[in-house]
């Protein structure tokens, strides 16, 4: 049984899922989802997941929409957005309202992301 802390990473691009997994699987139990709909299902199956990181731009449901849905059901989790684009008003508002705690830019800086994830588990 894997007792490492669980992180859910949601992204529609396979290469990003692989990169995230390869960078963090030695430290955490990394669970992946290919879109927001799958992300919601994965959270249902893994309610002990504390940290959720979602890509912003995905088909069907963007990252903020996914996090809004997830947070209504799981308000105690820590949510983050990853974006390959400029920080939009939608992302700024999500941070100001406390919907997300932080955003990461693509390509993500592994060290910065690791520090923020580590802090999330400690607080």
URQUI-V58667 format. One line per field, one symbol per residue. psi: psi as a letter, one per 40 degrees, with the letter a starting at -180 (. if undefined). A space follows every 10 residues. Layout:
psi->???
This chain:
psi->hheiihhhhh iehddddddd dddedddigh hiieiddddd ddddegeehd hhhiidhiid hidddddddd dddgeeihii ihieaihidd ddddddeedi diiiiihihd dddddddddd dd.
